[in-house]
Amino acid sequence: MESDPVFSEPARRAILAAGSRACHGVPLTTASGLCVGMVSAHLDRPVQGLTTAQTKALDTVGGEAGRWLAWHDRTVVLDALEHLHAFGRAGRGSRFRRS
């Protein structure tokens, strides 16, 4: 954490001030490999590298979470937006009042 160039200086200061001395990040990826998020675990002390099995397990979970997020955006979020659009069109020409 203290020397990794991936962190900007303001981010490094904030992370170190919070007590983090090591972290491991896992990208959340879609089936096509697009990164849609990131999960990071922060530790109070440096640790040795992860094993191949640990890295593979984290990559698997990151892929599953990324695919779920992409599915959620394609289905749930779009359905909600379509509902709001229909609601807005139905109210066209009238005023909505908030209580």
TIGU-309340 format. One record per residue (C-alpha): residue number from 1; chain; residue in one letter; y, z, x. Coordinates in steps of 0.25 Angstrom, whole numbers, plus 5000, padded with zeros to 4 digits. Layout:
<recs>
<rec><pos>NUM</pos><unit>A</unit><code>A</code><Y>Y</Y><Z>Z</Z><X>X</X></rec>
...
</recs>
This chain:
<recs>
<rec><pos>1</pos><unit>A</unit><code>M</code><Y>5000</Y><Z>5000</Z><X>5000</X></rec>
<rec><pos>2</pos><unit>A</unit><code>E</code><Y>5010</Y><Z>5004</Z><X>5011</X></rec>
<rec><pos>3</pos><unit>A</unit><code>S</code><Y>5009</Y><Z>4990</Z><X>5018</X></rec>
<rec><pos>4</pos><unit>A</unit><code>D</code><Y>5002</Y><Z>4980</Z><X>5009</X></rec>
<rec><pos>5</pos><unit>A</unit><code>P</code><Y>5012</Y><Z>4968</Z><X>5007</X></rec>
<rec><pos>6</pos><unit>A</unit><code>V</code><Y>5008</Y><Z>4966</Z><X>4993</X></rec>
<rec><pos>7</pos><unit>A</unit><code>F</code><Y>5017</Y><Z>4977</Z><X>4988</X></rec>
<rec><pos>8</pos><unit>A</unit><code>S</code><Y>5033</Y><Z>4976</Z><X>4988</X></rec>
<rec><pos>9</pos><unit>A</unit><code>E</code><Y>5040</Y><Z>4988</Z><X>4995</X></rec>
<rec><pos>10</pos><unit>A</unit><code>P</code><Y>5045</Y><Z>4993</Z><X>4982</X></rec>
<rec><pos>11</pos><unit>A</unit><code>A</code><Y>5031</Y><Z>4993</Z><X>4976</X></rec>
<rec><pos>12</pos><unit>A</unit><code>R</code><Y>5025</Y><Z>4999</Z><X>4988</X></rec>
<rec><pos>13</pos><unit>A</unit><code>R</code><Y>5035</Y><Z>5010</Z><X>4988</X></rec>
<rec><pos>14</pos><unit>A</unit><code>A</code><Y>5032</Y><Z>5013</Z><X>4973</X></rec>
<rec><pos>15</pos><unit>A</unit><code>I</code><Y>5017</Y><Z>5012</Z><X>4975</X></rec>
<rec><pos>16</pos><unit>A</unit><code>L</code><Y>5017</Y><Z>5021</Z><X>4987</X></rec>
<rec><pos>17</pos><unit>A</unit><code>A</code><Y>5026</Y><Z>5031</Z><X>4980</X></rec>
<rec><pos>18</pos><unit>A</unit><code>A</code><Y>5016</Y><Z>5032</Z><X>4969</X></rec>
<rec><pos>19</pos><unit>A</unit><code>G</code><Y>5005</Y><Z>5036</Z><X>4979</X></rec>
<rec><pos>20</pos><unit>A</unit><code>S</code><Y>4997</Y><Z>5023</Z><X>4980</X></rec>
<rec><pos>21</pos><unit>A</unit><code>R</code><Y>4992</Y><Z>5020</Z><X>4994</X></rec>
<rec><pos>22</pos><unit>A</unit><code>A</code><Y>4982</Y><Z>5009</Z><X>4990</X></rec>
<rec><pos>23</pos><unit>A</unit><code>C</code><Y>4980</Y><Z>5000</Z><X>4979</X></rec>
<rec><pos>24</pos><unit>A</unit><code>H</code><Y>4970</Y><Z>4989</Z><X>4974</X></rec>
<rec><pos>25</pos><unit>A</unit><code>G</code><Y>4974</Y><Z>4978</Z><X>4964</X></rec>
<rec><pos>26</pos><unit>A</unit><code>V</code><Y>4965</Y><Z>4970</Z><X>4955</X></rec>
<rec><pos>27</pos><unit>A</unit><code>P</code><Y>4971</Y><Z>4957</Z><X>4949</X></rec>
<rec><pos>28</pos><unit>A</unit><code>L</code><Y>4968</Y><Z>4955</Z><X>4934</X></rec>
<rec><pos>29</pos><unit>A</unit><code>T</code><Y>4964</Y><Z>4940</Z><X>4933</X></rec>
<rec><pos>30</pos><unit>A</unit><code>T</code><Y>4960</Y><Z>4930</Z><X>4923</X></rec>
<rec><pos>31</pos><unit>A</unit><code>A</code><Y>4948</Y><Z>4921</Z><X>4923</X></rec>
<rec><pos>32</pos><unit>A</unit><code>S</code><Y>4957</Y><Z>4910</Z><X>4930</X></rec>
<rec><pos>33</pos><unit>A</unit><code>G</code><Y>4961</Y><Z>4920</Z><X>4941</X></rec>
<rec><pos>34</pos><unit>A</unit><code>L</code><Y>4975</Y><Z>4923</Z><X>4935</X></rec>
<rec><pos>35</pos><unit>A</unit><code>C</code><Y>4980</Y><Z>4937</Z><X>4939</X></rec>
<rec><pos>36</pos><unit>A</unit><code>V</code><Y>4985</Y><Z>4943</Z><X>4926</X></rec>
<rec><pos>37</pos><unit>A</unit><code>G</code><Y>4987</Y><Z>4957</Z><X>4931</X></rec>
<rec><pos>38</pos><unit>A</unit><code>M</code><Y>4984</Y><Z>4967</Z><X>4942</X></rec>
<rec><pos>39</pos><unit>A</unit><code>V</code><Y>4978</Y><Z>4981</Z><X>4942</X></rec>
<rec><pos>40</pos><unit>A</unit><code>S</code><Y>4980</Y><Z>4990</Z><X>4954</X></rec>
<rec><pos>41</pos><unit>A</unit><code>A</code><Y>4974</Y><Z>5003</Z><X>4958</X></rec>
<rec><pos>42</pos><unit>A</unit><code>H</code><Y>4982</Y><Z>5012</Z><X>4967</X></rec>
<rec><pos>43</pos><unit>A</unit><code>L</code><Y>4976</Y><Z>5023</Z><X>4976</X></rec>
<rec><pos>44</pos><unit>A</unit><code>D</code><Y>4983</Y><Z>5034</Z><X>4984</X></rec>
<rec><pos>45</pos><unit>A</unit><code>R</code><Y>4976</Y><Z>5031</Z><X>4997</X></rec>
<rec><pos>46</pos><unit>A</unit><code>P</code><Y>4971</Y><Z>5018</Z><X>5003</X></rec>
<rec><pos>47</pos><unit>A</unit><code>V</code><Y>4956</Y><Z>5015</Z><X>5001</X></rec>
<rec><pos>48</pos><unit>A</unit><code>Q</code><Y>4947</Y><Z>5006</Z><X>5008</X></rec>
<rec><pos>49</pos><unit>A</unit><code>G</code><Y>4945</Y><Z>4992</Z><X>5002</X></rec>
<rec><pos>50</pos><unit>A</unit><code>L</code><Y>4937</Y><Z>4990</Z><X>4989</X></rec>
<rec><pos>51</pos><unit>A</unit><code>T</code><Y>4922</Y><Z>4985</Z><X>4990</X></rec>
<rec><pos>52</pos><unit>A</unit><code>T</code><Y>4918</Y><Z>4971</Z><X>4986</X></rec>
<rec><pos>53</pos><unit>A</unit><code>A</code><Y>4912</Y><Z>4977</Z><X>4973</X></rec>
<rec><pos>54</pos><unit>A</unit><code>Q</code><Y>4925</Y><Z>4985</Z><X>4970</X></rec>
<rec><pos>55</pos><unit>A</unit><code>T</code><Y>4933</Y><Z>4973</Z><X>4972</X></rec>
<rec><pos>56</pos><unit>A</unit><code>K</code><Y>4924</Y><Z>4964</Z><X>4964</X></rec>
<rec><pos>57</pos><unit>A</unit><code>A</code><Y>4924</Y><Z>4974</Z><X>4952</X></rec>
<rec><pos>58</pos><unit>A</unit><code>L</code><Y>4939</Y><Z>4975</Z><X>4952</X></rec>
<rec><pos>59</pos><unit>A</unit><code>D</code><Y>4941</Y><Z>4960</Z><X>4952</X></rec>
<rec><pos>60</pos><unit>A</unit><code>T</code><Y>4931</Y><Z>4959</Z><X>4941</X></rec>
<rec><pos>61</pos><unit>A</unit><code>V</code><Y>4939</Y><Z>4969</Z><X>4933</X></rec>
<rec><pos>62</pos><unit>A</unit><code>G</code><Y>4952</Y><Z>4962</Z><X>4936</X></rec>
<rec><pos>63</pos><unit>A</unit><code>G</code><Y>4946</Y><Z>4949</Z><X>4931</X></rec>
<rec><pos>64</pos><unit>A</unit><code>E</code><Y>4941</Y><Z>4955</Z><X>4918</X></rec>
<rec><pos>65</pos><unit>A</unit><code>A</code><Y>4955</Y><Z>4962</Z><X>4916</X></rec>
<rec><pos>66</pos><unit>A</unit><code>G</code><Y>4962</Y><Z>4949</Z><X>4919</X></rec>
<rec><pos>67</pos><unit>A</unit><code>R</code><Y>4954</Y><Z>4941</Z><X>4909</X></rec>
<rec><pos>68</pos><unit>A</unit><code>W</code><Y>4956</Y><Z>4952</Z><X>4899</X></rec>
<rec><pos>69</pos><unit>A</unit><code>L</code><Y>4971</Y><Z>4951</Z><X>4901</X></rec>
<rec><pos>70</pos><unit>A</unit><code>A</code><Y>4971</Y><Z>4936</Z><X>4900</X></rec>
<rec><pos>71</pos><unit>A</unit><code>W</code><Y>4963</Y><Z>4937</Z><X>4887</X></rec>
<rec><pos>72</pos><unit>A</unit><code>H</code><Y>4972</Y><Z>4947</Z><X>4881</X></rec>
<rec><pos>73</pos><unit>A</unit><code>D</code><Y>4984</Y><Z>4938</Z><X>4884</X></rec>
<rec><pos>74</pos><unit>A</unit><code>R</code><Y>4977</Y><Z>4926</Z><X>4878</X></rec>
<rec><pos>75</pos><unit>A</unit><code>T</code><Y>4973</Y><Z>4933</Z><X>4865</X></rec>
<rec><pos>76</pos><unit>A</unit><code>V</code><Y>4979</Y><Z>4946</Z><X>4861</X></rec>
<rec><pos>77</pos><unit>A</unit><code>V</code><Y>4993</Y><Z>4944</Z><X>4867</X></rec>
<rec><pos>78</pos><unit>A</unit><code>L</code><Y>4993</Y><Z>4930</Z><X>4861</X></rec>
<rec><pos>79</pos><unit>A</unit><code>D</code><Y>4988</Y><Z>4934</Z><X>4848</X></rec>
<rec><pos>80</pos><unit>A</unit><code>A</code><Y>4999</Y><Z>4945</Z><X>4847</X></rec>
<rec><pos>81</pos><unit>A</unit><code>L</code><Y>5010</Y><Z>4935</Z><X>4851</X></rec>
<rec><pos>82</pos><unit>A</unit><code>E</code><Y>5005</Y><Z>4925</Z><X>4840</X></rec>
<rec><pos>83</pos><unit>A</unit><code>H</code><Y>5006</Y><Z>4937</Z><X>4830</X></rec>
<rec><pos>84</pos><unit>A</unit><code>L</code><Y>5020</Y><Z>4941</Z><X>4834</X></rec>
<rec><pos>85</pos><unit>A</unit><code>H</code><Y>5024</Y><Z>4926</Z><X>4834</X></rec>
<rec><pos>86</pos><unit>A</unit><code>A</code><Y>5018</Y><Z>4924</Z><X>4820</X></rec>
<rec><pos>87</pos><unit>A</unit><code>F</code><Y>5025</Y><Z>4937</Z><X>4815</X></rec>
<rec><pos>88</pos><unit>A</unit><code>G</code><Y>5038</Y><Z>4932</Z><X>4821</X></rec>
<rec><pos>89</pos><unit>A</unit><code>R</code><Y>5037</Y><Z>4919</Z><X>4814</X></rec>
<rec><pos>90</pos><unit>A</unit><code>A</code><Y>5034</Y><Z>4926</Z><X>4801</X></rec>
<rec><pos>91</pos><unit>A</unit><code>G</code><Y>5047</Y><Z>4934</Z><X>4802</X></rec>
<rec><pos>92</pos><unit>A</unit><code>R</code><Y>5056</Y><Z>4922</Z><X>4805</X></rec>
<rec><pos>93</pos><unit>A</unit><code>G</code><Y>5068</Y><Z>4922</Z><X>4797</X></rec>
<rec><pos>94</pos><unit>A</unit><code>S</code><Y>5067</Y><Z>4937</Z><X>4794</X></rec>
<rec><pos>95</pos><unit>A</unit><code>R</code><Y>5073</Y><Z>4949</Z><X>4801</X></rec>
<rec><pos>96</pos><unit>A</unit><code>F</code><Y>5063</Y><Z>4960</Z><X>4806</X></rec>
<rec><pos>97</pos><unit>A</unit><code>R</code><Y>5069</Y><Z>4974</Z><X>4806</X></rec>
<rec><pos>98</pos><unit>A</unit><code>R</code><Y>5064</Y><Z>4985</Z><X>4814</X></rec>
<rec><pos>99</pos><unit>A</unit><code>S</code><Y>5064</Y><Z>4999</Z><X>4808</X></rec>
</recs>
